[in-house]
Amino acid sequence: MIKKTNLTMSNVQLNLEKKRDFSEVFNATFAFFRQEFKMFFTVLGKYAVIPIVLISVVIALNQGVDYNMLLQYIDGGYYGPAPAATYGSGIVGTLLVVFLGFLLYIYLAGITFSYIYIYSEKGHKGFTSSEVWQRVTDIFIKLIGLYLFIALMVVIAVAIGAGVTALVGVVTSPSIGPLIVSAFLFLIIPIIYLSVPFSISYVAIVNEDCGIWDSIVRSFRLIKGYWWITFFIMLLLGVIMYMISFLFTVPAMIYTLIQGFNALSGGAGLHNVTFGFVITAIISSVGSYIVYTIYLTGIGVQYFNLRERKDNVRLLQEISEIES
């Protein structure tokens, strides 16, 4: 009698080095998440949950101050400047929130891409969380440098685009049509185009241990001929991420609507609502950051897809194994 072997996604290595079409990228992304759910979230729990919660608290407190001020203004108990004039609790508070948020996004990218890298090297259940963390510490400074370099390039691109748009506005004034077309051509389109290779460059720097400039050059090479499919994969991943993240914002939305209604109807207790808002805002932020790792995983799967299409890594490995 032949004994049947039950091979499921829980115990079969997912081959990342594989050419995949549009739908297969998404199938592989969620298959990877299903298989590695326990281990991946163990890593997040050990190395990311504290930064996620702390930064979410800072963001929520910053938003809560503005929200509380707004309700007091509506209720007539706030006599300072209009809330819009003090939005963000000042420029410093807003910049701090933005900085911490982006730093956390980079950190989560480092953890997610490092996990995928170790998985591709050692296989399912072939590594420990400490090995993932070691990879994160090895490349995190590079990731920050890459982010700053990309930010500089975007600023330069925006400045050039804004300059061209302003010049068109001067030449064609008072016509608004050419100004809109110019803004679209020289501002929006370049940023959208650059966002695709820039996203891939983060995976490249983790997996190939290359320099900042080399990772950008590498990403442009990988997407050559595959920009559109990569763009639509990123777009759909973003939509999925937004839809799932929206579920975590529901408590904050409900709380805001209830308190806003109470404020408009002259209800009591409008000057001490920050705590409830902060709690619901923290839930929203934590959920959004966790869901963001799904988006990152999809980008990682697409990177391996592009690498296999360009370099035939898996094929060359198989040929080498046969020859040896």
Backbone torsions as a table, in degrees:
resi	resn	phi	psi	omega
1	MET	NA	135.0	179.9
2	ILE	-87.3	125.1	179.8
3	LYS	-82.1	124.8	-179.4
4	LYS	-77.8	140.2	178.5
5	THR	-106.2	126.5	-178.8
6	ASN	-90.2	96.8	-179.9
7	LEU	-98.7	113.0	179.1
8	THR	-120.5	172.4	179.5
9	MET	-65.2	-14.2	-179.5
10	SER	-76.3	-19.9	-177.9
11	ASN	-131.3	10.8	178.9
12	VAL	-110.8	131.2	178.9
13	GLN	-64.0	129.0	175.7
14	LEU	-83.3	122.2	-178.9
15	ASN	-79.9	105.5	179.0
16	LEU	-77.3	-34.6	179.8
17	GLU	-77.1	78.6	-175.9
18	LYS	-152.6	141.9	175.2
19	LYS	-75.2	127.9	-176.8
20	ARG	-132.1	145.9	173.6
21	ASP	-86.0	-174.1	-173.6
22	PHE	-55.8	-53.8	-176.5
23	SER	-69.1	-32.7	-178.7
24	GLU	-67.6	-29.5	176.0
25	VAL	-62.0	-43.3	179.4
26	PHE	-70.4	-39.7	177.1
27	ASN	-59.9	-44.0	-179.6
28	ALA	-67.4	-36.5	179.8
29	THR	-60.8	-49.6	-177.7
30	PHE	-76.9	-27.6	173.9
31	ALA	-65.7	-41.2	177.5
32	PHE	-61.9	-43.8	-179.9
33	PHE	-64.4	-41.1	179.3
34	ARG	-64.0	-42.7	-177.7
35	GLN	-70.2	-41.3	-172.4
36	GLU	-100.9	10.8	-174.2
37	PHE	-52.1	-52.0	-175.1
38	LYS	-64.7	-49.0	-177.8
39	MET	-67.6	-42.3	-177.5
40	PHE	-64.3	-43.6	-179.5
41	PHE	-76.2	-18.2	169.2
42	THR	-66.4	-43.1	177.3
43	VAL	-63.1	-46.4	178.2
44	LEU	-60.3	-41.0	-179.9
45	GLY	-63.3	-37.7	-177.5
46	LYS	-77.1	-38.2	-169.6
47	TYR	-118.0	-10.3	-175.1
48	ALA	-124.8	-21.1	-172.5
49	VAL	-64.4	-38.4	-179.9
50	ILE	-66.9	-49.4	175.9
51	PRO	-59.3	-39.4	179.8
52	ILE	-61.2	-48.1	-177.5
53	VAL	-66.7	-45.0	-177.8
54	LEU	-62.4	-46.4	-179.6
55	ILE	-68.8	-35.4	176.4
56	SER	-63.6	-37.1	177.3
57	VAL	-64.4	-45.0	179.1
58	VAL	-60.2	-45.9	179.4
59	ILE	-63.2	-44.4	-178.3
60	ALA	-65.3	-40.7	178.7
61	LEU	-63.8	-40.9	178.7
62	ASN	-62.5	-43.3	178.1
63	GLN	-70.8	-34.9	-177.8
64	GLY	-64.8	-37.3	177.6
65	VAL	-60.7	-46.1	179.4
66	ASP	-64.4	-40.5	-178.0
67	TYR	-66.0	-44.7	179.6
68	ASN	-62.5	-40.7	178.4
69	MET	-62.2	-40.1	-179.7
70	LEU	-63.2	-45.0	180.0
71	LEU	-64.9	-39.1	176.9
72	GLN	-64.4	-37.4	179.2
73	TYR	-64.5	-42.3	178.9
74	ILE	-65.0	-39.8	-176.2
75	ASP	-78.6	-10.9	179.6
76	GLY	87.8	9.1	-178.1
77	GLY	-98.3	4.6	179.8
78	TYR	-119.6	124.6	-172.4
79	TYR	-117.5	13.0	177.4
80	GLY	-84.3	-159.9	177.1
81	PRO	-62.7	159.5	176.3
82	ALA	-58.9	143.6	-177.6
83	PRO	-51.2	-34.8	-179.5
84	ALA	-61.2	-29.0	-177.9
85	ALA	-75.7	-19.6	-179.2
86	THR	-119.5	22.1	-176.5
87	TYR	-58.3	135.9	177.1
88	GLY	84.4	9.4	-179.7
89	SER	54.8	35.8	178.9
90	GLY	97.9	160.2	-177.6
91	ILE	-62.8	-39.7	-177.9
92	VAL	-62.2	-45.1	179.5
93	GLY	-62.7	-41.9	-179.9
94	THR	-65.4	-45.1	179.6
95	LEU	-63.5	-37.2	178.2
96	LEU	-63.5	-43.8	179.2
97	VAL	-62.0	-45.3	180.0
98	VAL	-62.6	-45.1	-179.4
99	PHE	-61.3	-48.4	-179.4
100	LEU	-64.1	-38.2	179.1
101	GLY	-62.5	-47.6	179.4
102	PHE	-67.0	-36.7	177.9
103	LEU	-62.1	-39.7	178.8
104	LEU	-68.7	-38.4	176.9
105	TYR	-61.0	-41.8	178.0
106	ILE	-64.9	-42.3	179.8
107	TYR	-61.1	-45.0	178.4
108	LEU	-65.5	-36.1	176.1
109	ALA	-63.4	-41.6	178.6
110	GLY	-61.9	-43.4	179.3
111	ILE	-66.2	-47.4	-177.0
112	THR	-64.3	-48.7	-178.2
113	PHE	-69.1	-32.6	176.3
114	SER	-67.4	-39.6	178.1
115	TYR	-61.8	-46.2	-179.9
116	ILE	-63.5	-39.6	179.4
117	TYR	-62.1	-49.7	-180.0
118	ILE	-62.9	-38.8	177.9
119	TYR	-60.6	-44.2	-178.7
120	SER	-67.0	-28.3	-179.0
121	GLU	-84.7	-39.3	-171.2
122	LYS	-116.0	-10.6	174.4
123	GLY	85.2	172.1	-179.5
124	HIS	-61.7	126.4	180.0
125	LYS	63.1	20.0	-178.4
126	GLY	-103.4	12.9	-177.1
127	PHE	-151.0	171.5	-179.1
128	THR	-116.7	166.9	179.7
129	SER	-65.1	-31.0	179.8
130	SER	-66.1	-30.8	177.0
131	GLU	-68.7	-37.7	175.7
132	VAL	-63.4	-45.4	-179.2
133	TRP	-62.4	-37.4	178.4
134	GLN	-61.6	-40.5	178.2
135	ARG	-66.0	-39.0	178.5
136	VAL	-60.3	-46.8	-179.4
137	THR	-65.4	-29.3	179.9
138	ASP	-69.9	-33.6	-171.1
139	ILE	-115.8	-1.9	-172.6
140	PHE	-64.3	-41.6	178.7
141	ILE	-61.8	-39.1	177.2
142	LYS	-63.0	-40.0	179.5
143	LEU	-63.5	-40.9	177.1
144	ILE	-64.0	-43.8	177.5
145	GLY	-61.0	-40.8	178.2
146	LEU	-63.2	-44.1	179.8
147	TYR	-60.8	-45.1	-179.5
148	LEU	-64.4	-39.8	179.1
149	PHE	-65.3	-43.5	178.1
150	ILE	-63.9	-41.9	178.7
151	ALA	-60.0	-40.9	177.9
152	LEU	-63.3	-43.5	179.3
153	MET	-63.3	-39.0	178.9
154	VAL	-66.4	-42.0	178.4
155	VAL	-60.7	-43.6	178.8
156	ILE	-63.2	-43.7	179.3
157	ALA	-62.9	-41.4	179.1
158	VAL	-66.5	-40.8	179.6
159	ALA	-62.3	-43.5	178.3
160	ILE	-64.4	-46.3	179.8
161	GLY	-61.6	-41.8	179.3
162	ALA	-66.0	-37.6	178.3
163	GLY	-64.1	-44.6	178.8
164	VAL	-64.3	-42.6	179.5
165	THR	-62.3	-42.9	178.8
166	ALA	-63.6	-39.6	178.6
167	LEU	-63.3	-42.8	176.9
168	VAL	-62.1	-39.4	179.0
169	GLY	-62.7	-38.6	178.9
170	VAL	-68.1	-42.4	-176.6
171	VAL	-69.5	-40.5	-173.3
172	THR	-98.0	0.2	-178.2
173	SER	-52.5	136.4	9.7
174	PRO	-99.7	19.1	-177.6
175	SER	-70.6	130.7	-177.4
176	ILE	-91.1	-24.2	-176.7
177	GLY	-58.4	-54.7	179.1
178	PRO	-59.8	-32.2	179.5
179	LEU	-65.8	-41.4	178.7
180	ILE	-66.0	-44.6	179.0
181	VAL	-61.9	-43.0	179.8
182	SER	-63.2	-43.7	178.7
183	ALA	-61.0	-39.5	179.8
184	PHE	-66.8	-43.0	-175.9
185	LEU	-73.6	-39.8	-171.2
186	PHE	-103.7	-7.8	178.3
187	LEU	-117.4	-58.9	-172.2
188	ILE	-71.9	-51.0	-177.0
189	ILE	-60.4	-47.3	178.7
190	PRO	-59.2	-39.9	-179.8
191	ILE	-65.9	-42.4	178.2
192	ILE	-63.3	-43.8	-178.6
193	TYR	-63.0	-46.2	-176.5
194	LEU	-69.0	-26.0	-177.3
195	SER	-61.9	-28.9	-177.6
196	VAL	-70.8	-57.8	178.1
197	PRO	-65.1	-32.4	179.0
198	PHE	-62.3	-38.0	178.5
199	SER	-65.6	-40.4	179.4
200	ILE	-68.6	-29.9	-176.6
201	SER	-63.0	-29.4	177.8
202	TYR	-66.4	-39.5	178.4
203	VAL	-69.4	-39.5	-178.6
204	ALA	-62.3	-40.9	-176.6
205	ILE	-69.2	-28.4	178.2
206	VAL	-77.8	-44.5	-173.5
207	ASN	-81.4	-30.2	-174.2
208	GLU	-110.5	-2.0	176.0
209	ASP	51.4	41.1	-179.3
210	CYS	-96.4	174.2	178.5
211	GLY	-76.8	175.8	-176.8
212	ILE	-63.1	-51.9	-179.4
213	TRP	-65.2	-41.2	-179.8
214	ASP	-62.3	-35.7	179.7
215	SER	-67.5	-35.0	177.8
216	ILE	-70.2	-44.9	177.3
217	VAL	-60.1	-43.5	179.1
218	ARG	-60.2	-43.1	-178.1
219	SER	-65.7	-37.7	177.2
220	PHE	-65.6	-36.3	178.1
221	ARG	-67.2	-39.8	-177.8
222	LEU	-67.1	-37.9	-176.3
223	ILE	-86.2	-6.7	179.8
224	LYS	-59.7	119.2	-176.6
225	GLY	87.7	-8.5	-178.2
226	TYR	-131.1	21.9	-178.0
227	TRP	-63.8	-46.4	-174.8
228	TRP	-63.7	-45.7	-178.6
229	ILE	-66.5	-37.2	177.5
230	THR	-66.4	-40.6	178.2
231	PHE	-60.4	-47.3	-178.2
232	PHE	-69.3	-31.5	174.2
233	ILE	-64.2	-46.2	178.5
234	MET	-63.2	-40.2	-179.2
235	LEU	-63.4	-47.5	-179.2
236	LEU	-67.9	-37.7	175.6
237	LEU	-60.9	-39.9	178.1
238	GLY	-64.2	-40.2	178.1
239	VAL	-64.1	-45.1	178.7
240	ILE	-61.1	-44.2	179.6
241	MET	-61.4	-42.3	-179.7
242	TYR	-65.3	-41.7	-178.0
243	MET	-65.0	-41.6	179.2
244	ILE	-70.9	-40.9	179.6
245	SER	-62.7	-32.5	-179.1
246	PHE	-58.4	-34.1	180.0
247	LEU	-60.7	-34.1	-179.5
248	PHE	-76.6	-16.8	179.3
249	THR	-87.9	-11.1	-176.9
250	VAL	-57.0	-46.3	178.5
251	PRO	-57.6	-42.5	179.8
252	ALA	-65.9	-38.8	179.3
253	MET	-64.9	-44.7	-179.8
254	ILE	-63.1	-45.4	179.9
255	TYR	-61.6	-43.2	-179.7
256	THR	-63.3	-42.4	180.0
257	LEU	-64.2	-42.8	-179.6
258	ILE	-63.6	-47.4	-178.4
259	GLN	-68.3	-37.3	177.1
260	GLY	-64.1	-40.6	178.0
261	PHE	-64.1	-41.8	178.0
262	ASN	-62.4	-39.3	179.9
263	ALA	-64.5	-43.6	-179.1
264	LEU	-67.9	-31.1	-178.5
265	SER	-93.1	6.8	176.3
266	GLY	76.9	28.8	-179.0
267	GLY	-70.7	165.6	-178.7
268	ALA	-88.9	168.5	174.1
269	GLY	72.0	30.1	-176.1
270	LEU	-86.5	-7.4	-175.6
271	HIS	-102.2	8.8	-178.0
272	ASN	-141.7	51.7	-175.8
273	VAL	-109.8	0.3	-174.3
274	THR	-60.5	-40.6	-176.1
275	PHE	-58.4	-50.2	179.8
276	GLY	-61.4	-40.3	178.5
277	PHE	-64.8	-43.1	-178.8
278	VAL	-61.3	-43.2	-179.4
279	ILE	-61.9	-47.5	-179.7
280	THR	-67.8	-34.4	177.9
281	ALA	-67.5	-36.4	177.2
282	ILE	-64.2	-43.0	177.5
283	ILE	-58.1	-43.4	-180.0
284	SER	-63.1	-45.9	-177.9
285	SER	-67.2	-46.2	-179.7
286	VAL	-60.7	-45.2	178.9
287	GLY	-61.0	-42.2	-179.3
288	SER	-64.0	-41.8	179.9
289	TYR	-65.4	-40.2	179.8
290	ILE	-66.8	-43.4	179.8
291	VAL	-64.3	-29.5	179.3
292	TYR	-57.5	-28.9	-179.9
293	THR	-67.1	-24.6	174.9
294	ILE	-66.1	-44.6	177.3
295	TYR	-58.9	-45.9	-179.6
296	LEU	-62.8	-39.2	178.7
297	THR	-62.1	-42.0	177.1
298	GLY	-61.2	-41.2	176.9
299	ILE	-62.3	-40.6	178.4
300	GLY	-63.1	-43.0	178.3
301	VAL	-63.2	-41.6	179.0
302	GLN	-65.4	-35.1	176.3
303	TYR	-58.8	-47.7	179.9
304	PHE	-65.8	-34.1	175.6
305	ASN	-61.9	-47.5	179.7
306	LEU	-65.8	-39.7	-179.3
307	ARG	-64.5	-39.5	178.6
308	GLU	-67.7	-38.6	179.3
309	ARG	-67.0	-35.8	-177.5
310	LYS	-86.4	-40.4	-170.4
311	ASP	-110.8	-12.0	-177.5
312	ASN	51.2	46.5	-176.1
313	VAL	-59.0	-48.7	-177.9
314	ARG	-64.5	-42.0	-179.6
315	LEU	-62.8	-43.8	179.6
316	LEU	-65.0	-36.3	177.1
317	GLN	-64.2	-42.9	-179.7
318	GLU	-64.8	-40.8	177.9
319	ILE	-64.1	-42.1	179.1
320	SER	-63.0	-39.5	179.2
321	GLU	-65.9	-39.1	179.0
322	ILE	-65.9	-42.6	-178.9
323	GLU	-67.0	-32.0	-178.7
324	SER	-81.9	NA	NA
